[in-house]
Amino acid sequence: MSAHMLLAESGCHINADCAFPAPGLHSFNFEPIFSIGSFDFTKPMLLAVICTLLVVGFFWLAFRKPKLVPGKLQLVGEIGYNFVARSIALEVIGKKGKKYIPFLTSIFFFVWVMNIMEYIPFAMFPATSRFAFPVALAALVWITYMFLAFKTHGFKGGIKNLVWLEGIPKPLVPLIVLLEFLQNVILRPFTLAVRLWANMFAGHMLIVMFSVASWYLLTPSIMSAVAAGSFVVDILMTALEVLITFLQAYIFTLLASIYIGGALEEGH
């Protein structure tokens, strides 16, 4: 919310001698917290570290001493774990998905916690709206997908799993192989990263826009009614974004499980 904070500090309003400070890409850039040589450690990086510690710390505390009758923390951990296990891993992959439940659970909660940083005081920013983080997560899923395809089927079987379709006419084989290669090897990690990033980027941009507009239009005049309308829209957008943060974590994990399931199956 850097644009909003700057606006509030400057006291800029529609009847003052200043233009509307429209949010843009600069709203997603932060001054380095510290630098080591050419490496700049920024707020999104700090949030990613905090989210990692939160997820790892929570599940470690929840399951370090599991009991037959779970305590509150263990119960919450079991609910989260079972949600991913039953609604995603086992539902999509089947029995083979049991060994991948910890991996998928980690992805789901890491993405979700990074998303909901948008509503945490002093954070107020979803780290997943910076493209590098969805790319890193998508790369992790893609590497797992490739590794399992070749580990399960061998080199020739892995190639077949990725690019071959049974029963296609011979004249169409080169075209289908090319399309399957582009879809499974190139486009899957790209779309996986872009889907998460674009939704979180757009959602945060809209919230910042209406927040800034609410302050900018807030004057002792008829424009205060417009400011109130902008504030209401901002509240509604924030409520919608709460749902989207969960859905994006769910969709990302669901697609990851689909890719893992596909890697474990025979060529189609």
C-alpha positions as CSV (number, residue, x, y, z in Angstrom):
1,M,0.0,0.0,0.0
2,S,2.9,2.3,-0.6
3,A,1.0,4.7,-2.8
4,H,-1.8,5.0,-0.3
5,M,0.6,5.8,2.5
6,L,2.3,8.4,0.4
7,L,-1.0,10.0,-0.4
8,A,-2.1,10.1,3.3
9,E,1.2,11.6,4.4
10,S,1.1,14.3,1.7
11,G,-2.5,15.3,2.4
12,C,-3.2,15.3,-1.3
13,H,-6.9,15.7,-2.2
14,I,-8.9,16.5,-5.3
15,N,-9.3,20.2,-4.3
16,A,-5.6,20.6,-3.5
17,D,-3.0,21.6,-6.0
18,C,-1.9,18.0,-6.8
19,A,-2.9,15.4,-9.4
20,F,-4.3,12.0,-8.6
21,P,-1.3,9.7,-7.7
22,A,-2.5,6.7,-9.7
23,P,-1.0,3.4,-8.5
24,G,1.0,1.5,-11.0
25,L,4.1,-0.8,-11.2
26,H,5.8,1.4,-8.7
27,S,3.3,0.2,-6.1
28,F,5.0,-3.2,-6.3
29,N,8.5,-1.9,-5.9
30,F,10.1,-1.4,-2.5
31,E,13.3,0.1,-1.3
32,P,15.9,-2.5,-0.1
33,I,15.8,-3.3,3.6
34,F,19.5,-4.0,3.3
35,S,22.0,-4.7,0.5
36,I,24.9,-7.1,0.2
37,G,26.9,-6.1,-2.8
38,S,24.5,-6.1,-5.8
39,F,21.9,-8.2,-3.8
40,D,19.0,-6.2,-2.4
41,F,16.8,-7.8,0.3
42,T,13.4,-6.3,-0.1
43,K,10.0,-6.4,1.7
44,P,8.6,-9.2,-0.6
45,M,11.6,-11.3,0.2
46,L,11.1,-10.7,3.9
47,L,7.5,-11.7,3.6
48,A,8.5,-14.9,1.8
49,V,10.9,-15.8,4.6
50,I,8.3,-15.0,7.2
51,C,5.7,-17.1,5.4
52,T,8.1,-20.0,5.2
53,L,8.8,-19.9,8.9
54,L,5.1,-19.6,9.7
55,V,4.2,-22.7,7.7
56,V,7.1,-24.8,8.8
57,G,6.8,-23.6,12.4
58,F,3.0,-24.3,12.6
59,F,3.2,-27.8,11.3
60,W,6.2,-28.6,13.4
61,L,4.5,-27.4,16.5
62,A,1.2,-29.2,15.5
63,F,2.8,-32.6,14.9
64,R,6.0,-32.7,16.9
65,K,4.3,-34.7,19.7
66,P,1.1,-36.1,18.0
67,K,-1.5,-37.5,20.4
68,L,-4.4,-39.9,19.8
69,V,-6.7,-37.3,21.2
70,P,-5.4,-34.2,19.4
71,G,-5.0,-30.8,21.1
72,K,-6.2,-27.6,19.4
73,L,-3.1,-27.0,17.4
74,Q,-2.8,-30.6,16.2
75,L,-6.5,-30.6,15.4
76,V,-6.1,-27.5,13.1
77,G,-3.1,-29.1,11.5
78,E,-4.9,-32.3,10.9
79,I,-7.9,-30.5,9.3
80,G,-5.6,-28.6,7.0
81,Y,-3.6,-31.7,6.1
82,N,-6.7,-33.8,5.5
83,F,-8.3,-31.1,3.4
84,V,-5.3,-31.3,0.9
85,A,-5.2,-35.1,1.2
86,R,-8.8,-35.8,0.5
87,S,-9.9,-32.9,-1.6
88,I,-6.8,-32.7,-3.8
89,A,-4.2,-35.4,-3.6
90,L,-6.3,-38.6,-3.3
91,E,-9.1,-37.2,-5.3
92,V,-6.9,-36.4,-8.3
93,I,-4.0,-38.8,-8.1
94,G,-5.7,-41.7,-6.3
95,K,-3.8,-44.1,-3.9
96,K,-0.5,-43.2,-5.6
97,G,-1.0,-39.7,-4.3
98,K,-0.4,-40.6,-0.6
99,K,3.4,-40.1,-0.7
100,Y,2.9,-36.6,-2.3
101,I,0.5,-35.3,0.3
102,P,3.2,-33.5,2.4
103,F,4.6,-31.9,-0.8
104,L,1.2,-30.7,-1.9
105,T,0.2,-29.6,1.6
106,S,3.4,-27.5,1.8
107,I,2.6,-25.8,-1.5
108,F,-1.0,-25.1,-0.6
109,F,-0.3,-23.5,2.7
110,F,2.8,-21.6,1.5
111,V,0.9,-20.0,-1.4
112,W,-2.1,-19.3,0.8
113,V,-0.1,-17.7,3.6
114,M,1.8,-15.6,1.1
115,N,-1.5,-14.5,-0.5
116,I,-3.1,-13.5,2.8
117,M,-0.2,-11.3,3.7
118,E,-2.2,-8.7,1.8
119,Y,-4.4,-8.3,4.8
120,I,-1.9,-8.5,7.6
121,P,-1.1,-5.2,9.3
122,F,2.4,-3.9,8.4
123,A,2.6,-6.4,5.6
124,M,-0.3,-5.4,3.4
125,F,1.2,-7.0,0.4
126,P,0.9,-10.4,-1.3
127,A,4.3,-11.7,-2.1
128,T,2.9,-13.7,-4.9
129,S,2.1,-10.5,-6.8
130,R,5.8,-10.4,-7.6
131,F,6.4,-12.6,-10.6
132,A,9.6,-14.2,-9.3
133,F,7.8,-16.1,-6.5
134,P,5.1,-17.8,-8.7
135,V,7.9,-18.6,-11.2
136,A,9.9,-20.3,-8.5
137,L,7.0,-22.3,-7.2
138,A,6.0,-23.3,-10.8
139,A,9.5,-24.3,-11.5
140,L,9.5,-26.6,-8.4
141,V,6.3,-28.2,-9.6
142,W,7.7,-28.6,-13.1
143,I,10.9,-30.2,-11.9
144,T,8.9,-32.6,-9.8
145,Y,6.7,-33.4,-12.8
146,M,9.6,-34.1,-15.1
147,F,11.5,-36.1,-12.5
148,L,8.5,-38.4,-11.8
149,A,7.8,-38.9,-15.5
150,F,11.3,-40.1,-16.3
151,K,11.7,-42.0,-13.0
152,T,8.4,-43.8,-13.4
153,H,8.7,-44.7,-17.1
154,G,12.4,-44.5,-17.9
155,F,13.8,-42.3,-20.7
156,K,11.7,-43.6,-23.6
157,G,8.6,-44.0,-21.5
158,G,9.0,-40.6,-20.1
159,I,9.2,-39.0,-23.6
160,K,6.1,-41.0,-24.6
161,N,4.3,-39.9,-21.5
162,L,5.0,-36.2,-22.3
163,V,4.4,-36.1,-26.1
164,W,2.6,-39.2,-27.4
165,L,-1.1,-39.8,-28.0
166,E,-2.4,-43.3,-28.9
167,G,-4.5,-43.8,-32.0
168,I,-3.7,-40.6,-33.9
169,P,-3.4,-40.8,-37.7
170,K,0.2,-41.0,-38.9
171,P,0.1,-37.7,-41.0
172,L,-0.9,-35.9,-37.7
173,V,1.9,-37.4,-35.6
174,P,4.5,-34.6,-36.0
175,L,1.9,-31.9,-35.3
176,I,0.4,-33.6,-32.3
177,V,3.9,-34.4,-30.8
178,L,4.8,-30.8,-31.2
179,L,1.6,-29.5,-29.6
180,E,1.9,-32.0,-26.7
181,F,5.5,-31.0,-26.2
182,L,4.6,-27.3,-26.1
183,Q,1.7,-27.9,-23.8
184,N,3.4,-30.3,-21.3
185,V,6.9,-29.0,-21.3
186,I,6.7,-25.3,-22.1
187,L,3.2,-24.0,-21.4
188,R,2.4,-25.8,-18.2
189,P,4.9,-24.1,-15.9
190,F,4.4,-20.8,-17.7
191,T,0.6,-20.8,-17.2
192,L,0.9,-22.1,-13.7
193,A,3.0,-19.2,-12.7
194,V,1.1,-16.5,-14.7
195,R,-2.3,-17.6,-13.4
196,L,-1.2,-17.1,-9.7
197,W,0.7,-13.9,-10.4
198,A,-1.9,-12.2,-12.6
199,N,-4.7,-12.8,-10.1
200,M,-2.8,-11.6,-7.1
201,F,-1.3,-8.6,-9.0
202,A,-4.7,-7.5,-10.4
203,G,-6.4,-7.9,-7.1
204,H,-3.8,-5.9,-5.2
205,M,-3.8,-3.2,-7.8
206,L,-7.6,-2.8,-7.6
207,I,-7.6,-2.6,-3.8
208,V,-4.8,0.0,-3.9
209,M,-6.6,2.0,-6.6
210,F,-9.9,2.3,-4.7
211,S,-8.0,2.9,-1.4
212,V,-6.1,5.8,-2.9
213,A,-9.3,7.1,-4.6
214,S,-11.2,7.1,-1.3
215,W,-8.6,9.3,0.3
216,Y,-8.1,11.5,-2.7
217,L,-11.8,12.3,-3.1
218,L,-12.4,12.7,0.7
219,T,-13.2,16.5,1.0
220,P,-15.9,18.5,2.7
221,S,-17.9,18.7,-0.5
222,I,-20.2,16.6,-2.8
223,M,-17.1,14.6,-3.7
224,S,-17.2,13.0,-0.2
225,A,-20.2,11.0,-1.4
226,V,-18.0,9.7,-4.3
227,A,-15.3,8.9,-1.8
228,A,-17.7,6.9,0.3
229,G,-18.7,5.0,-2.8
230,S,-15.1,4.3,-3.6
231,F,-14.5,3.1,0.0
232,V,-17.5,0.7,-0.2
233,V,-16.2,-0.8,-3.4
234,D,-12.8,-1.1,-1.7
235,I,-14.4,-3.1,1.1
236,L,-16.2,-5.3,-1.3
237,M,-13.1,-5.9,-3.4
238,T,-11.2,-6.8,-0.2
239,A,-13.8,-9.3,0.7
240,L,-13.7,-10.8,-2.7
241,E,-9.9,-10.9,-2.6
242,V,-10.1,-12.9,0.6
243,L,-11.9,-15.7,-1.4
244,I,-9.5,-15.3,-4.3
245,T,-6.4,-15.8,-2.1
246,F,-7.8,-19.2,-1.0
247,L,-9.0,-20.2,-4.5
248,Q,-5.6,-19.4,-6.1
249,A,-3.8,-21.5,-3.5
250,Y,-6.3,-24.3,-4.2
251,I,-6.1,-24.1,-8.0
252,F,-2.3,-24.0,-7.9
253,T,-2.1,-27.1,-5.7
254,L,-4.8,-28.8,-7.7
255,L,-2.9,-28.3,-11.0
256,A,0.3,-29.5,-9.3
257,S,-1.5,-32.7,-8.3
258,I,-2.9,-33.1,-11.9
259,Y,0.7,-32.8,-13.3
260,I,2.0,-35.3,-10.7
261,G,-0.9,-37.7,-11.5
262,G,-0.1,-37.4,-15.2
263,A,3.5,-38.2,-14.7
264,L,2.7,-41.3,-12.8
265,E,0.3,-42.6,-15.5
266,E,1.2,-44.5,-18.7
267,G,1.4,-42.5,-21.9
268,H,-2.0,-41.5,-23.2
